[in-house]
Amino acid sequence: MNIVAEVVAWFADPSNWSGNTGVPARLLDHLGYTLQALLIAAAIAIPIGAAIGHTGRGGFLVVGSANGLRALPELGLLTLLVGFTGLGVLPLTITLVILSVPPLLAGTYAGVRNADPAVVDAARGVGMREREVLTKVELPIAVPLILGGLRTATLQVIATATIGAYIGLSGLGRFLIDGLARNDYTEMAAGAVLVAGLALVVEGLLGGLQRLIVSPGLRSAQARRRAPRTAPVFAGGTAS
């Protein structure tokens, strides 16, 4: 029997779908780790990114910190944190928060910083205070990039939350770790399919949410900013 047929048979086995070690229970645990980390990361990254983007001061910190945090090895960081905090959800949550802060921070900063200066000046011209300019003008304009950062962070966290099984936690990573311990490659392959499937479903939901809440005008403006500028072509050649 090839691996594909074995994985299909594994998913068809009712014993893999029941109890605390079944797919539904571990899927809920995996989503719980992911949601908890993303909420904490958003509470940290979005206010900081918005403040830096609004003032224009400290932008180099966003770039430097984002690049630095992305370079950290997740498994090594998790192992180090376990040495300080012990086993449990806390070291995994800290690891996932550190992983998800950079895309949220960068997306918020870029979104606020790239708000149309004419619109921002008009808001100031009608008497809005700086806090109102940020919350009522710049942040709504920044929503597409913030959601883009959230989508990136979510996919990274879903994939990385599997390492929680390395320190004895639940989640979809258990199928990978337990399968490896038993040399059960079918279980490992099924676990990988579950993680990939979860990532695709969540990405689709977030993409739909982004299209639902982002106005067509903002999407069109973003597309125009991303469109490459090419020189017009005339009958005699390219304009110089």
N, C-alpha and C positions, 0 to 999 in steps of 0.2 A: 504494500500500500504506500503510495507516495505521500509526501508531507501535506499536500493540499487536502487530500482525502482524509488524512488523519486529523487535520485541524477542523474540517467540517464535522467529522464524527465527534470530536471533543466538544464542539459547540452544541451538538445534538444530544449530548449526554445530560440528562436532567440533574445528575449529582453536582454538576459544575454551576448550577444556577440556584442552588438552595443553601441555606445556612449562612453562618458568618464568614465562611470561606468561598462563597459563591460569587458569581460575577456581579449581581446587583449590589450586594453589601460592599464589595470592594470598590465598585464604581462610585457609590455614594461617598465612601471615605476619600477616594481620589479627588472627587469634585469638592469635597469639604476642605481638603488641604489647599487646593487651587484657589477657591473663592476667598478663603481666609487670608492667604498671602496677597492676593490682588487687592483686596480692600485696604489692607495695611499699606501696601506700596502706593496705592492711589492717594491715600490720605497724606502720605509723605511727599510724593513726587509732584502731584498736580499743583498744590499751593506754592511749592518752591519754584517749579518751572514757570508758573504764571507770574510770580513776583519778579523773577529774573528777566523774563521776556518783556514785562511791562516797563521795567526801569532801564533795561539794556545794560545793566551792570552785572558782571560776574558770569557772562556767557561762556568764558573759557573754563569756568568750573563745571558747567554742564557737559561740555565736550570731554574734558579731562576725566571727570568722575564716571561718565558713561562708558568711556573706553576702558578705564581701569577696572570697573566692576564687571564688565563683560569678559575681561581677561581672566577672572578668577575661576579656578577649576571647581565645579560644584561639589563633586564627591570629596575632594580634598578639604574644601571649606566645611562641608557637613561633618566630616570626621574630626576636624579641629574643634568645631563648636560642641560636638558631643563630649570632648574632653573637658570643656568648661561648664556645660550645662547638664550633662548626663543624657541618657536616652530619653526619648519622648518626642512629642510633636514640636516643642520649642525650637530645637536646632534645625529641623526641617523647615519650619516656618521662616526662620531668620534667613536661611539659605535661599528660599524661594523669593522672599522679599527683596533681598540683595540682587537677585537675578532679574526681577521684574521692574525695579525702579528705573534703570537706564532708559528703556524705550518709552516709558510713561513720562519721564522727566524731559527727554529730548523732544517727544511729540508735543508736549504742552508748551515748552519754550519756543519751539519753531512756530507753532500755531499762533501764539500770542505775538511773537516778534514780527511775523510776516503779515499781520493785519494791515489792511490798506491805510497808509498814513493819512490820506484825505478823509477817510471815515473817522479815524481817531481824532484828527484835528477838528472836524465838524462837531464831534461829541463834546470836545472841550469848549468849542465856540458857543454852544448852547448852554454852558454853565455846569456841565457835569463835573463832579469831583473825580480825582484820580481813581479812587476805589470804584466809583460807578462806571468810569470808562473801562476799567478792567473787567468788571463783572457783567456789565450790560452790553458792551461792544466787543472787546477783544476776545473774551472767553467764548461767547457764542460763535464768533468767526473761527476760533481755533478748534471747535468741536471735531471737524473731520480729521485733523491731525492727532488730536487727543485719542479719538477712537482708533485711529491707525496704530498708535502706540499701544493702546490697550489690547488690540488684536495680536500684535507681535508678542507682547508680554504674556498673554494668555496661552498662546501656543507653546512658548518656551517653558512656562510653568507646568503645563499639562505633561510635557515630555519629561521634564526634570523631576517632577514629583514621584516618579517611579523609584528614585534612589531612596525614598523613605523606607522601602522594604529592606534596604541594606542595614538599617538600624532597628529592624524588628517591627516597623509600622505596617499598617494595612495599605490598601490601594492596589491599583492594577499592577504595580511593580512586583507584588508578591508572586504573580504567575511567572515572572521572569526569574526572580531569585530562587523560588522554590523549585521551578523546573530545572534550573541550572544545578541546584544541589542534588537533584535526583537523576540528572542526565536525561530529563524528559524534555526533549526538544519540541515535541508537539505542544506541550503546555507553554513553553517559551514563545513559540510562534503564535499561539493563540493570544498570549498576553500582548505581544507586539501588535497584532491586528486590533486588539481592543484599544490600545493607546492611540494608534493611528486613526482608528475610526472615531474615537472621542474627539481627537483634535480636529478632524474634518467636520464633524457635526457642529462643534462649538464655533469653528471658523465660519461656517455657513450661517449660523444663527447671528453671530456678531456682524457679519457682512450685511445680512438682511436688516438688522437693527440700525446699522449705519445709514443704509439707504432710506430707512423709514423716518429717521429723525433729522437727517441732514437735508436742508432745503436744496432743490435743484439748482438754485442760483449759486450756492456755495460750491456745489460739485462742479458746475460749469466754470466758476472762477478758478478753482484748483486745476482743472484740466487745461485752462488757458495758460496758467503759470507754468505747468509742466511741459506744454507743447514746445518742441524745438523751434527756434527761429531760423528760417532759411531765407536766403536771398531770392527775390523774385526772378523768374527766368523769362527773358524776352526772346524775340525771334532771332536776334543776333548773338545770343549767349546769355551769360549770367551777369546781372547788374553788379557793379563794383562799388 
